[in-house]
């Protein structure tokens, strides 16, 4: 992995950071570090055309992502960058328990999306027998491939796996890998019931691969030599201590061609630094939804998060995690046409609060535009007590 000195040296020649002052930084996260600016998605999009038009210093790969907002994003990776990312993905596979006895069917895009290529290479480095399948076809084709390949592990996006799960007819699995998009609680349930194996989810962005779940499924373990994770107060930009909820900000020690330093993910989460039940002492990051004041729903309906929270508070739920998952973007959207339904998921602590059904009824009565979308089948609402 890159050292802090290597990362700063690479950033000093990148137009993204021409106004940044990296002087006097002695270690990652020190007081000088926390005074640095933060990197936004808009800033990254402005510089990628410059990189696309420049002459590469060495062989490089360009990946595309539709992102969570359906706005195209490009990421530039050198061969050395990719090798470091593959090694991190090998660590993911090790945590999941994948080894030389694993037969892994990877059902992901294998060209423009980085997640397909890096998942395959990480599994290969771990010694698994890997069968990369480009995401295309339909459930009947996936079942036929699974019957021929006889995998004991399948890796794909949550929405694809949740759609396939009720119809799966392949062999029993030891585990299921999910990656490439946020995983809803309801999707995890559906996948584990359909494939008869535990789900191991991975967290990352187009711009930065982050971490993976262990067998305890309590947050994403990450390696500080590969990524530095900060939680910032979205309003004050102050660094928050472990345990407090704010915006996840990422620095990658994997990428030198296009350095990623203090990148604002737009995701909400918190850190946990204490040892895990699994025995690992690696820190963990928890993903707890997107930082967005409103949710853009079908038919041009926009619902404010504040209205949802007000309705929940009046129903007796002072705190809850709110997840809005839109239709999967390119390249999964063609495959998921007619299968995936946009979902609003409310997860709350089951401590002295009303039952989920009554909360759902109260929300629908107090937010009529949401009720109409749900009654007419355009949106699915899941209200889930977290025990």
Beta strands, then each sheet from edge to edge (+ up, - down):
strand 1: 60-65
strand 2: 73-78
strand 3: 103-107
strand 4: 129-133
strand 5: 153-156
strand 6: 175-178
strand 7: 198-204
strand 8: 209-212
strand 9: 220-222
strand 10: 227-232
strand 11: 246-252
strand 12: 263-272
strand 13: 284-290
strand 14: 294-296
strand 15: 302-304
strand 16: 321-325
strand 17: 343-349
strand 18: 380-386
sheet 1: 1+ 2-
sheet 2: 4+ 3+ 5+ 6+ 7+ 8- 9+ 13- 12+ 11- 10+
sheet 3: 14+ 15-
sheet 4: 16+ 17- 18-
end
